Structures are given as structure tokens and as C-alpha cells.
Amino acid sequence: MKLIIQIPCYNEEETLNIALDALPRQIDGIDEIEYMIINDGSRDKTVEVAKAWGVHHIVNFRRNRGLAYGFMAGIDEALKQGADIIVNTDADNQYCGDDIGKLVAPILAEEADIVIGARPIDSISHFSFIKKKLQHLGSWFVRVASDTDIPDAPSGFRAFSRDAAMRLHVINEYTYTLETIIQAGREKIAITSVPIRTNAELRPSRLFHSMRSYVKKSALTIIRAFMMYKPLKFFGIIGMIPFTMGFILGVRYLIYLASDPYTGHVPSLILAAILLLIGVQTFIVGLHADVMAANRKMIEEVKYHVKKMEYDGQE
């Protein structure tokens, strides 16, 4: 059983050694542990630090490609290197390396294929009150969109079985964390979470520059993923709003008409018809999107089998 621990890096020369030193050297049930960094266009000595430490694998980009792209590139390289389990963690030592054993335990026990480390958000001192509430709110939206029960959706501390890693497809360029959970929910991949610890902050987060930017990008990511992976439900919810309003106005018009045939209220009838039409058209858009999602799912299945042939020599 081979474990590869991957770390996305962007100008991490000051903290990378600390994060690497904290990683486990052996874990019960794991025969071999290797370490990999994804150098996302760093302009400092990140690569030199990694080589001096003894990292086994380095994925290099000449320019910054973003967290989501780097994550998927690391997953592909880990699969090529024969990883049975892939763990993703951060270069700023945010997560406790000793908890990697807890993270991979459900996969070793064949209880799950994806495991998310759930941080004690309410007790993290460097998280502001607003950020804590937004983290909880965002995780709730992801749970609704994915039909999962993951309490800490933005957590980047996670483990993937080989089979689950081959099924991952990240479209957005911002972050992989939210989309992969929604995708796992749609694909019915066994996903769970375990409580993990965090370390003191070594540097501010580079994923967002302001709380407003974080909320905007996270909300767009959730909405886009929900729309892509569950389009009929997404457009059904949106279409139900104008349809319900139009239905209520239509019933109201009929009540007035029954009580007084000469009462008028024609504008209400016109508005009701418009709202009902918008609702029906939105639902039809959802049907078209659902057909496209079915085609996308078939393409993803083809890509999965291609990866099986490429990485495992199967099929």
C-alpha cells in the first residue's frame, strides 16, 4: 500500500520545511510513503528547499496556474507514480501532520474513498468571527448541494483512494475543495470526514485577498458546481419561484372572477401568465441541462476507463 502526500506550493520557501518536517514517516497499514510538491510558478526557492529536504516528486509550472489546476496535476502525477492513497495538505503547516494516519484510516478500512479533515473552526484563534460563520454557512450550502454530511467543506486536508482520484474532474479555476465534494455526492462516491487538529498560523491565507472576494468566489463555485452536477434540481428550484407566484396570482384572479365576473383584474391575469411561462421555461432549461449533464457523465466514465488503462494497464 503506497501513500503519496502532495503539497501545492506557491512561494513557500519560508514555511515548506516546517510542513515537510511535520509529515509522518510511517503509518500502520501503509508500506511506503512518498512526498510530492506542486510548484505553482513559485518565484522564490521553493523547489530548492523541497529538493534539499528530499521530496520524491516535483511537479513544476513555469507560471502560476491556480490551486485547482495544481491540485489536479498533483493527483495525475501521484496516480502515475502508483499511489494507492493520495493525501493533500498545505505548505503553510495549517494542518497537523500527525493526523494523516486518522485521515487515511477509513480508506484502509474500506469504509470510504474520500476523507475530509474537519477542522475545529470555532476554536481556531486566527479565524475572525465573521470568517467562522461564513465557513459554517458555506459548508451548509455544500451539504445541501451535494447531499453529503461534510461539516468542513473548504478544508484542503483530505485523502483519496486510487479509484476516487481517477474519478475527479475539477472545472473551476478557484479551488477544488467545494466542487469535488459536490461531484462525489453526485457520483455516489463514499465520502466521510474525521476531526483533525490545526496549527498556529504561519502566514495569511493566499487563497483570497479579502472576505468579500472569498465569499463571492466561494458562492460562484458552489452555484456553478450545483448547476453542473445537479441541473434539474437547480433550475427546478429557480423555476418554482415564479411558477408558484404566478399560480397564486392565477388563483386570486379566479376567486375575484367567481365573486364578481365584471371585476376586471386583467393586469394580475397577465402577470400570472408571464410568471407561469417563466417558471415552465426555466424547468425546460433544466431538462436540457440535465441531458447535457448525462452526456458529461458518460464522458467522465470514458475518461475514468482511459485512466485505468493508462495508469493500471487494466480494461
C-alpha positions in Angstrom: 0.0 0.0 0.0 1.6 3.2 -1.2 0.7 6.7 0.1 1.8 9.9 -1.7 1.4 13.1 0.3 1.1 16.1 -2.1 1.6 19.8 -1.2 0.6 22.6 -3.6 3.2 25.4 -3.3 3.4 29.0 -4.4 6.4 30.9 -2.9 6.6 28.7 0.2 10.4 28.7 0.9 9.8 30.1 4.4 7.2 27.5 5.6 7.8 24.4 3.4 10.5 22.9 5.6 8.2 23.2 8.7 5.3 21.5 6.9 7.5 18.7 5.5 9.2 18.0 8.9 5.7 17.5 10.4 4.7 14.8 7.9 4.7 11.2 9.1 7.4 8.8 8.1 5.4 5.7 8.8 1.7 4.8 9.2 0.1 1.5 10.2 -1.2 -0.2 7.1 0.9 1.8 4.8 4.0 0.1 3.3 5.5 3.1 1.5 5.2 6.9 1.9 6.4 9.4 -0.7 6.2 13.2 -0.7 5.4 15.5 -3.6 5.1 19.2 -4.1 3.3 21.0 -6.9 5.4 24.1 -7.6 2.7 26.5 -9.0 5.1 29.0 -10.6 7.0 30.0 -7.5 9.5 32.8 -7.9 11.4 32.0 -4.7 13.5 29.0 -3.6 10.6 26.6 -3.0 11.9 24.0 -5.4 15.4 24.2 -3.9 14.0 23.8 -0.4 12.0 20.7 -1.5 15.0 19.1 -3.2 17.2 19.7 -0.2 14.7 18.2 2.1 14.4 15.1 -0.1 11.0 15.3 -1.7 10.5 12.4 -4.0 8.4 14.1 -6.8 8.1 17.7 -8.0 5.5 18.9 -10.5 6.7 22.2 -12.0 4.7 25.0 -13.6 6.5 28.0 -15.2 3.7 30.4 -14.2 1.0 30.4 -11.6 -1.9 28.2 -12.7 -4.1 28.4 -9.6 -4.9 26.0 -6.8 -7.5 23.9 -8.6 -5.2 23.2 -11.6 -2.2 22.4 -9.4 -4.3 20.0 -7.3 -5.4 18.0 -10.3 -1.9 18.0 -11.8 -0.7 16.6 -8.5 -3.4 13.9 -8.5 -2.5 12.8 -12.0 1.2 12.6 -11.1 0.5 10.7 -7.9 -1.5 8.2 -10.0 1.3 7.8 -12.5 3.7 7.1 -9.6 1.4 4.2 -8.4 -0.2 5.8 -5.3 -2.9 3.7 -3.7 -3.9 6.6 -1.4 -3.3 10.3 -2.0 -3.3 12.9 0.8 -3.4 16.6 0.1 -2.2 19.1 2.7 -1.0 22.7 2.8 2.5 24.1 2.7 1.8 26.6 5.5 1.6 23.8 8.0 -2.1 24.7 8.8 -3.0 21.1 9.4 -1.4 18.7 11.9 0.7 16.2 10.0 0.2 13.6 12.7 -3.5 13.4 11.8 -2.7 11.9 8.4 -3.0 8.5 10.0 -6.5 9.3 11.1 -7.3 10.7 7.6 -6.3 7.5 5.7 -7.8 5.1 8.3 -11.3 5.0 6.7 -9.8 4.3 3.3 -7.6 1.5 4.7 -10.7 0.0 6.4 -12.5 0.2 3.0 -15.2 2.4 4.7 -14.7 5.4 2.4 -13.0 6.6 -0.8 -12.7 10.3 0.1 -12.0 11.5 3.6 -12.1 15.2 4.6 -10.4 16.6 7.6 -12.9 18.6 9.7 -11.2 21.5 11.5 -12.3 22.8 14.9 -13.4 26.0 13.2 -15.0 27.6 16.2 -11.8 27.3 18.3 -9.3 28.5 15.6 -7.9 31.7 17.1 -6.8 33.4 13.9 -10.2 33.0 12.3 -12.4 36.0 12.8 -16.0 35.7 14.0 -17.3 36.5 10.5 -15.0 34.0 8.8 -16.1 31.3 11.2 -19.8 31.9 10.5 -19.1 32.1 6.7 -17.2 28.8 6.9 -20.2 27.1 8.6 -22.6 28.7 6.1 -20.6 27.7 3.1 -20.3 24.1 4.4 -24.1 24.0 4.9 -24.7 25.1 1.3 -22.3 22.4 0.0 -24.1 19.8 2.1 -27.4 20.8 0.5 -25.9 20.9 -3.0 -24.1 17.5 -2.6 -26.4 15.5 -0.3 -23.5 14.8 1.9 -22.8 15.5 5.6 -19.3 17.0 5.4 -19.0 19.6 8.2 -16.0 21.4 6.8 -16.3 21.7 3.1 -13.4 24.2 2.5 -10.9 22.0 4.3 -7.9 21.2 2.0 -6.7 18.4 4.3 -8.1 15.3 2.6 -7.4 11.8 1.4 -8.4 10.0 -1.8 -8.4 6.3 -2.7 -6.8 5.5 -6.1 -10.2 4.8 -7.6 -11.8 8.0 -6.3 -8.8 10.0 -7.5 -9.3 8.7 -11.0 -12.9 9.9 -11.0 -12.1 13.5 -10.0 -12.7 16.3 -12.6 -12.3 19.9 -11.4 -13.7 22.6 -13.8 -13.4 25.8 -11.9 -10.1 27.6 -11.5 -10.6 28.9 -8.0 -10.5 25.9 -5.7 -11.1 22.1 -5.9 -12.4 21.8 -2.3 -16.1 22.6 -2.9 -16.6 21.1 -6.4 -15.0 17.8 -5.5 -17.5 17.3 -2.7 -20.5 18.1 -4.9 -19.1 15.8 -7.5 -18.6 13.0 -5.0 -22.2 13.4 -3.9 -23.5 13.1 -7.5 -21.3 10.1 -8.3 -22.3 8.4 -5.0 -18.6 8.1 -4.0 -18.3 7.0 -0.4 -17.2 10.2 1.4 -16.8 10.9 5.1 -14.9 13.2 7.5 -12.7 12.9 10.5 -11.9 15.5 13.2 -8.4 16.9 12.8 -6.2 19.5 14.6 -4.7 22.7 13.2 -1.5 24.5 13.9 -0.8 28.2 14.6 -0.9 30.5 11.6 2.5 30.9 9.9 1.3 33.3 7.2 -2.0 34.8 6.0 -4.0 32.8 3.5 -3.2 33.4 -0.2 -6.4 31.9 -1.5 -8.3 35.2 -1.1 -7.3 38.8 -0.6 -10.5 39.9 1.2 -13.5 38.5 2.9 -15.7 39.9 0.1 -13.6 38.2 -2.5 -13.7 34.9 -0.6 -17.5 35.0 -0.3 -18.0 35.9 -3.9 -15.7 33.3 -5.3 -17.0 30.6 -3.0 -20.6 31.3 -3.8 -20.0 31.3 -7.5 -18.1 28.0 -7.2 -21.0 26.4 -5.2 -23.6 27.7 -7.6 -21.7 26.6 -10.7 -21.0 23.1 -9.4 -24.6 22.7 -8.2 -25.8 23.8 -11.7 -23.3 21.5 -13.5 -23.8 18.3 -11.4 -27.5 18.7 -10.4 -29.0 20.9 -13.1 -32.6 19.7 -12.9 -32.8 20.3 -9.2 -31.0 23.7 -9.6 -33.3 25.0 -12.3 -36.3 23.3 -10.8 -35.8 25.3 -7.6 -35.3 28.6 -9.5 -38.3 27.9 -11.8 -40.6 27.0 -8.9 -40.4 30.6 -7.5 -42.0 32.4 -10.5 -44.3 29.4 -11.2 -45.6 29.5 -7.6 -46.1 33.3 -7.7 -47.9 33.0 -11.0 -50.1 30.2 -9.7 -51.1 32.2 -6.6 -52.0 35.2 -8.8 -54.0 33.0 -11.1 -56.0 31.5 -8.2 -56.5 35.0 -6.9 -57.9 36.1 -10.3 -60.3 33.1 -10.4 -61.6 33.9 -6.9 -62.3 37.5 -7.9 -63.8 36.3 -11.1 -66.1 33.9 -9.3 -67.3 36.6 -6.9 -67.8 39.3 -9.5 -67.5 38.5 -13.2 -67.1 42.2 -14.0 -64.4 43.0 -11.5 -61.5 43.1 -14.0 -58.1 42.5 -12.6 -56.7 41.8 -16.1 -53.2 43.1 -15.2 -53.0 40.4 -12.5 -54.0 37.8 -15.0 -51.3 38.9 -17.5 -48.7 38.9 -14.7 -49.7 35.4 -13.6 -49.4 34.2 -17.2 -46.0 35.7 -17.5 -44.7 34.2 -14.3 -46.1 30.8 -15.1 -44.5 30.9 -18.5 -41.1 31.9 -16.9 -41.4 29.0 -14.5 -42.2 26.5 -17.2 -39.4 27.8 -19.5 -36.9 27.6 -16.6 -37.9 24.0 -16.0 -37.4 23.2 -19.7 -33.9 24.8 -19.5 -33.3 22.4 -16.6 -34.3 19.4 -18.7 -31.9 20.4 -21.4 -29.1 20.9 -18.9 -29.9 17.6 -17.3 -29.4 15.9 -20.7 -26.1 17.7 -21.1 -25.1 16.5 -17.6 -25.9 13.0 -18.6 -23.6 13.3 -21.6 -20.9 14.8 -19.4 -21.2 11.9 -17.0 -20.7 9.4 -19.9 -17.6 11.4 -21.0 -16.3 11.2 -17.4 -16.9 7.5 -17.3 -14.9 7.2 -20.6 -12.1 9.3 -19.1 -12.1 7.1 -16.0 -11.6 3.9 -18.0 -8.9 5.6 -20.1 -7.1 6.4 -16.8 -7.5 2.9 -15.7 -5.8 1.7 -18.9 -3.1 4.3 -18.7 -2.2 4.0 -15.0 -3.1 0.4 -14.2 -2.9 -1.3 -17.5 -6.4 -2.6 -17.0 -9.6 -2.9 -19.1 
